[in-house]
């Protein structure tokens, strides 16, 4: 079962893509253009808001942001 935080991120993505009904946990958000270079920073802030933790931009690993599964593992596993 997905965490409440990752569901918030899924909703954030879907709100920007009204043509979509869902985002699969392992769908690559960048390759599918659900998150582009302009919305990436917004995604980081959305994750911070949902997780309650600050993300250090100097130490970002892009792999942590590629799928909902990787976001959940990196930012919501301990929540």
Backbone bond lengths (Angstrom), bond angles and torsions (degrees), N, CA, C in turn:
res aa  C-N    CA-C-N  psi(-1)  N-CA   C-N-CA  omega(-1)  CA-C   N-CA-C  phi
1 X - - - 1.451 - - 1.533 109.18 -
2 X 1.297 116.55 133.27 1.467 121.70 -178.83 1.521 110.27 -72.77
3 X 1.319 115.26 147.00 1.461 120.56 178.60 1.526 110.36 -70.99
4 X 1.325 115.77 161.63 1.464 120.39 177.34 1.527 109.80 -61.54
5 X 1.322 116.75 -36.57 1.461 120.83 -179.48 1.515 112.25 -63.31
6 X 1.324 116.86 -43.75 1.465 119.00 -178.58 1.530 110.13 -70.99
7 X 1.304 117.52 -30.42 1.467 120.19 175.39 1.528 110.17 -66.47
8 X 1.328 116.56 -34.43 1.463 120.65 175.52 1.534 110.40 -64.51
9 X 1.330 116.43 -39.91 1.466 120.71 178.41 1.526 110.21 -68.67
10 X 1.327 117.32 -41.78 1.473 120.94 176.68 1.538 109.60 -58.61
11 X 1.305 117.45 -44.08 1.468 121.57 178.75 1.522 111.31 -64.41
12 X 1.331 116.73 -38.72 1.465 121.59 177.62 1.532 109.91 -60.00
13 X 1.323 116.50 -46.46 1.467 120.69 179.66 1.525 110.75 -64.21
14 X 1.324 116.59 -47.03 1.462 120.37 -177.87 1.523 111.95 -64.99
15 X 1.321 117.99 -30.78 1.467 120.18 178.71 1.526 111.17 -65.87
16 X 1.319 117.06 -23.10 1.458 122.13 178.86 1.531 112.48 -92.54
17 X 1.321 115.76 -6.89 1.468 121.16 -179.29 1.534 109.33 -136.19
18 X 1.327 116.81 74.31 1.475 120.32 -175.92 1.525 113.98 -61.60
19 X 1.329 116.99 -15.86 1.469 120.02 177.32 1.526 111.90 -75.12
20 X 1.324 116.98 -11.56 1.475 122.06 -178.09 1.514 110.89 -100.63
21 X 1.349 115.98 144.77 1.461 121.76 175.57 1.514 111.98 -100.20
22 X 1.333 116.29 -24.24 1.459 119.62 -176.59 1.525 109.35 -159.52
23 X 1.309 114.36 166.08 1.463 122.45 173.71 1.516 105.94 -129.69
24 X 1.322 117.27 121.27 1.460 121.20 179.34 1.529 109.90 -67.50
25 X 1.320 117.59 147.04 1.466 120.79 -178.31 1.531 113.92 -56.52
26 X 1.338 117.62 -31.78 1.457 120.59 -176.71 1.530 113.33 -107.15
27 X 1.324 117.32 12.24 1.465 120.04 176.42 1.527 109.32 -72.40
28 X 1.312 116.01 131.59 1.463 119.91 -179.98 1.529 108.44 -73.87
29 X 1.319 116.03 112.73 1.463 122.38 -174.93 1.518 112.73 -67.74
30 X 1.314 116.35 -29.65 1.465 120.75 -177.87 1.520 110.27 -82.25
31 X 1.332 117.06 -49.20 1.464 120.43 179.89 1.525 112.04 -62.33
32 X 1.320 117.09 -35.00 1.464 120.64 179.99 1.526 111.81 -83.31
33 X 1.323 116.29 0.02 1.470 123.83 178.02 1.520 113.76 64.53
34 X 1.319 116.62 23.03 1.459 119.39 172.97 1.527 109.89 -73.79
35 X 1.327 115.64 -28.03 1.463 122.18 173.59 1.521 106.42 -127.80
36 X 1.329 116.00 123.24 1.463 119.84 177.39 1.525 108.98 -114.04
37 X 1.311 116.01 -176.11 1.460 119.54 -175.59 1.522 111.83 -62.78
38 X 1.314 117.96 -30.94 1.461 120.39 179.40 1.521 112.74 -74.88
39 X 1.319 117.21 -34.93 1.467 119.63 -177.85 1.532 112.91 -92.12
40 X 1.328 117.62 -5.63 1.464 119.90 -178.13 1.527 111.76 -60.73
41 X 1.322 117.30 -45.03 1.464 119.91 -179.84 1.528 109.94 -63.42
42 X 1.326 116.83 -39.59 1.464 120.36 176.02 1.521 110.96 -61.55
43 X 1.329 116.89 -39.36 1.462 120.86 176.76 1.522 110.64 -60.77
44 X 1.318 116.77 -44.83 1.469 120.55 178.87 1.529 109.87 -58.38
45 X 1.323 116.93 -45.56 1.469 120.10 178.99 1.527 111.75 -65.25
46 X 1.322 117.44 -35.74 1.468 120.67 177.13 1.525 110.36 -65.11
47 X 1.323 116.71 -40.19 1.468 120.41 177.75 1.520 110.11 -65.49
48 X 1.330 116.65 -42.86 1.471 119.94 177.62 1.529 110.67 -58.95
49 X 1.320 116.17 -45.05 1.458 119.73 179.87 1.520 112.90 -63.83
50 X 1.316 116.65 -40.29 1.466 120.97 -178.56 1.527 112.49 -75.26
51 X 1.337 116.57 -32.16 1.472 119.88 -177.30 1.523 112.92 -93.21
52 X 1.330 115.86 -22.29 1.457 119.49 -177.32 1.516 113.31 77.32
53 X 1.330 117.04 11.26 1.467 121.64 -179.02 1.522 109.63 -120.93
54 X 1.323 115.57 144.17 1.460 120.39 178.19 1.524 110.00 -81.72
55 X 1.332 116.31 139.20 1.459 122.46 178.10 1.523 107.90 -102.16
56 X 1.305 116.43 127.90 1.461 122.56 -179.27 1.525 109.34 -81.39
57 X 1.328 116.71 109.31 1.467 121.24 -178.41 1.523 112.52 -61.76
58 X 1.312 117.74 -24.48 1.465 120.67 -179.99 1.530 112.44 -73.61
59 X 1.317 116.53 -18.07 1.470 120.15 -176.55 1.523 112.99 -123.46
60 X 1.311 117.14 30.04 1.468 120.89 -179.71 1.525 110.07 -72.73
61 X 1.324 115.16 133.75 1.466 121.97 172.21 1.526 106.35 -109.73
62 X 1.312 116.86 112.53 1.463 121.59 -174.66 1.526 111.99 -55.92
63 X 1.318 117.78 -27.55 1.479 120.73 179.09 1.524 111.69 -62.24
64 X 1.336 117.26 -26.28 1.466 120.93 179.02 1.523 112.68 -71.66
65 X 1.328 117.50 -11.10 1.453 122.44 -175.11 1.525 113.48 -116.66
66 X 1.320 118.31 5.05 1.463 120.55 -172.95 1.518 114.30 -77.10
67 X 1.308 118.19 -32.38 1.465 121.32 -179.18 1.524 109.45 -137.00
68 X 1.314 116.10 163.40 1.467 118.99 174.73 1.527 110.36 -62.91
69 X 1.320 116.75 -35.76 1.466 120.18 178.15 1.517 111.45 -62.57
70 X 1.340 117.11 -43.61 1.466 119.32 -179.71 1.515 111.17 -69.89
71 X 1.329 118.21 -34.97 1.461 121.68 176.21 1.521 109.46 -63.90
72 X 1.320 116.23 -45.73 1.465 119.91 -179.60 1.527 110.92 -61.63
73 X 1.319 116.90 -45.05 1.461 120.71 -179.92 1.525 111.63 -62.69
74 X 1.346 116.67 -43.45 1.462 121.08 -175.53 1.533 113.08 -75.47
75 X 1.340 117.62 -33.73 1.456 118.94 -168.95 1.528 116.03 -122.59
76 X 1.325 117.57 -13.02 1.454 119.38 -176.69 1.527 114.35 -125.34
77 X 1.324 117.81 -0.46 1.470 120.94 -176.89 1.526 111.59 -63.28
78 X 1.321 117.03 -36.70 1.459 120.74 -176.44 1.527 112.16 -92.49
79 X 1.344 117.25 -2.43 1.456 120.01 -176.48 1.505 110.43 -82.14
